[in-house]
Amino acid sequence: MSRGNNHNKPVLPVYTIAAIWLLYSFFFPIFSIARLVWVASLAALGYHFVKSIIGDKAKKPAQTEEKKEETPKYAPEVQAIVDEGKKAHDELERLYFSIPDLAVKRKVKELMEVSDKIIQDAIDDPSDVPQIKKFLDYYLPTTIKLLNAYDRMGAQGIEGENIGKTMSSINEMLDTAIDAYKKLLDSLFANQAMDIETDIDVMNTLLRREGFSASGEGGMKF
């Protein structure tokens, strides 16, 4: 136990004492008590001087700082969606910069924007998590897989029949994927739209009852 504590002590002040003794004895041989006391005093002063400069800095590097695990911001099922969405976004972003074709780049960017909104919906409305999970488990990964194939084929620099046909098919598929992503995003707002319509109906009923509506009768009552 004591070894662990000694390991953290700074050694430079101790080396300073040894250096002072060696240098002094080299230039001024210690043959009297007075010189012995003098060099001991110098060594002590050197020790405390170096120690005061170092302070606690020599101890701190030996202490391992424990990395605190980041507390998830959301419920586990939502956090899982957010984490997977982040990975997918990063890969789509990489493909965006890797693919030179401007038309395809625009489609990849649109895919990123729509998929990010779908992920955001999981945060805003956790009840949509099951639908979004299916999107993340198959549709988005498959789209990314096909885009990676497009990127690899484009990097070959060869305009062969098979490569050209496959790249063209993937390009057309991106339009279908974008349309499907938008429809999914719209469907995720079905519950919210229903709740909003209900709130509007209740508000209109109350306004008519209190005479605040244009179709209501009677004056304003507070």
N, C-alpha and C positions, 0 to 999 in steps of 0.2 A: 504494500500500500504506500509505503514511504518512497519507493522507487518511482511510482507514478507522479508523486508531487515533485521530486527532484528533477524529473525529466522536463518539467515546465519552467524551471528556474533559468534565468538568463546566465550565460557562461561568459559573455564578453567582459563584465567587471572583474571576474576572476582572472581572465587572461591579462587584463590590465595590470593587476598586482604582480603577476609573474614577469611581465615585460618591464615594469619599473625596477624590480629587483635585479633582473639580468643586465639591463642597461647601466644601472647605477654601479653595480659591482664590476662591470667591464671598464668603465671610465674612472671610477673611484673605489678602489679596493676597500672592502669593509674590514678594518683592522682595529676598530675601537667601538666601545658601547655607544658613544655619541653618534657615530655614523650609522650604527645599526638602528638607533632610535629614529634618526633623521630619515633613513630610507623607508622604515616602517611607516612613518607619518606620511611620507610622499605616496606610498602604496595605498594607504587608507584613503587619502584625499582623492587619488586617482580612481579608486574603487567607487566611492560615493559620487564622484563627478560623472563617471560613465553611467552608473546606475540611474542617476537623476535624469540623464538625457534619454536613456532607453525607456524608463518608466515601466509601464505595464505592457509595452508593445511586444516585449520578448515572450510574454506569457500568452498573449492572445492567439498568435498563430498556431500554437499547439492545441488550442481548444477547438474541437470540431463543432461547427455550427450545424445544428440539426435543421434539416429542411422541413418546414411545416407544410403539410399537405393542404393544398387549396381546398377550401370548403366549397362543395358544389353550390352554384347559385340557384339552381332550380331543383324540383323534385327529380328523383333518379330516372324515371322514364323520360322526362323532358330533357334532362341533362344529356342522356344518351343520344337523343335526337340532335341536340345542339352540337355535340362532339362529332357525330358522324357527318353532320352537315358541314362543319368546319373542314373536315378532311376532304369532302367532295368539292367544296369551294376552292380549296388550295390546288387540287388536281386540275379542276377546270381552268383555273387561272394560269397554271403552268402550260396547259394545252393552248390556251389563248395566245400566249407569247411564243409558243413553239410553232404553231401552224401559220404559214405565211399567207395563205389565201384570205383576202380581206372579207369576202362574202361569208366564208366559214367562220372567220373570227367574230363577225357580227352575230352570227347564230350562237356561238359559244358564249358570248357576252350576255345575250338574251337568256340563254339557259341558266347562267349564273344568277342573273337578276331575279328570275321567276322562282328558281329553287331556293334562293335566300329568303324570299317572301313566304314560301311554304314552310321553311324551317322556323321563321319568325312566328308563324301562326301557331306552332306547337307551344310557344311561350305565351302567346296571347290567349289561346284557348286549348288547354291541355286535353280536353275531351276529343280533340282531333288527332291525338297521338297515334291511335291504331291505323288510321288512314295514311298518315305521314310515314309511319314505320314501313308500311308496304311499299311506299314510294322509294324509301331509302334502301330497302332490302333488295329490290329488283330493278325498278325503272331507271333510277339515277345511276347505279353502278353499271348497268348494261349500256347506257348512253355513253358513259365515260370509257368503257371498254371499247366500244366502236370508234370513239374519237381517238383513242390511243392507236388503234389499228390504222385509222386514216393518217395519223401523224407519222407512223412508221413507214407506211407505203409512200407517202409524199416525200419522205427523206431519202428514198432510194434513187430518186433522180431519173427514173426510167418510166417512160410512158407506154407501158405494155397494155395489152387488151384486158388482161385480168385485173391488173392494178387499177387501170382507169375505170373499168366497170364497177369495181368494188367501191372505189372512192366516190363515184357518182351516186351509188346506192346509199352510202352513208350520208352524203350531203343531203339527199332527198329525205332520208329518215330524220334528220335534224329538224326539218320543218314540221314533220308529224309529231316529234317529241315536244317541240315548243308549244304546239297547239294543245297537246294532251296535258302538258304542265299547267297551262293557263286554265284549262277546264277544271283540273284538279283544284287549283287555287280558288277558283270561283265556287266550286262545290263545298270547300271548307268553310265558306262564309254563309252557308245555308242556315245553320243554327243561329248565327248572329243576326242574319237578315230577318229570321222569324221572330226573334226576341225584339228587334227594333220595330217591326210591324206591330207587334203586340203593344209595345210602349206607346207607339203613335196612336193606336186605337184607344187606349186608356186615356191618353192625354186629350184627344179630341172629345171623348165622352165627358170628361171632367170640365173641359172648357164650355161645352154646350150646356151642361148642367148649371154651371155658375154664370152663364150668360156672357161669357167672354168671346164666344165664337161668333162669327158673322151670321151663322144660321140660328144662333140661340136667341132667346127672348129675355127681356129684363135688363136691368142695369148691372154694372159691376158691383160685386159685393166683396168686401174685405173683412 
